Amino acid sequence: MPASVTELVIAVFGPTASGKSDVAEAIADRVPATLISADAMQVYRGLPLLTNQSDRPTELVGIWDLDHEASVGEYAELAHEAVDRALEADVTPIVVGGTGLYLRAALVELDLPPAPEPSVRARWEAEHARLGAEAAHELLADRDPAAAARLHPNDRRRVVRALELADSGASLVPRVGRLWSEETRHPTLIVGLQVPKDVLEGRIRERTQRMFASGVVDEAHRALGGPISSTARTTFGLREIGELSEDEAKEIIVQRTTRYASYQRKWMRRVPGLVSVTADRPAGEVADEILEMARTRQRLPAGPAG
């Protein structure tokens, strides 16, 4: 295998149902590679159907119990270790996922606020409950106007986090306005999969139907019946399955997933150096195109200086 591939990180991003996993796995069928997930919900055990987990061994999938409060900082540390291990073993790290912040965390050095302290979090949650949503948001506006401007008063979880950070002298708002830096930790080819909107919407509906046929209702009820963190509760479809009839839940999940896919397409436009690849074709063809770009370093952004 050419050294230009072994010394490179390949990142595969795209909207949900665009075929990211199939393309990443097709690349791994062609070159020695390690698959590394950049999906905020696939980190959890117990929801393989709802989070569309692949049977293919992938790092950072199913690593935490459902009662674990996930954080980008904790994920970033693990992702960096996984990428570095692969490069040291002369295999290609393939970072694949649709959570933009997690993809970014895997590839760059983030300027992250400090991790939450359970006792401090509990104090601010109690204070939020005492003040009420409006007064808590007003307190945040006094202490961190930039963060308050970004948050709705009813977004209790993030308002509490912002107050907690403000209390420690940090902020929920990144110091650097841009979400992405052009400088990655290692030379990286970032690929964005492009699929026509109507094709994508059809795939989302079909995948939702398969998910329900495979038993996702039982999976969701088991998850909701045990300890579950606030981050795990945000998994798409979990609340809907727990509260609605099957038909209602299916339709709401399709609608929410379609909206999320639109958001992911917007994310793709904000990633410096991202190379768009048409993906409404066999995954192997897409993989071959990506590997050709990797081998020839076509349109490859610069890695870290020095």
PyMOL commands that set and color helices and strands:
alter all, ss='L'
color gray80, all
select helices_A, chain A and resi 3-6+20-30+72-88+100-107+118-131+133-143+145-150+156-167+197-213+216-224+232-234+238-243+246-268+283-296
alter helices_A, ss='H'
color red, helices_A
select strands_A, chain A and resi 9-13+33-37+92-96+188-194+275-278
alter strands_A, ss='S'
color yellow, strands_A
deselect
rebuild
show_as cartoon
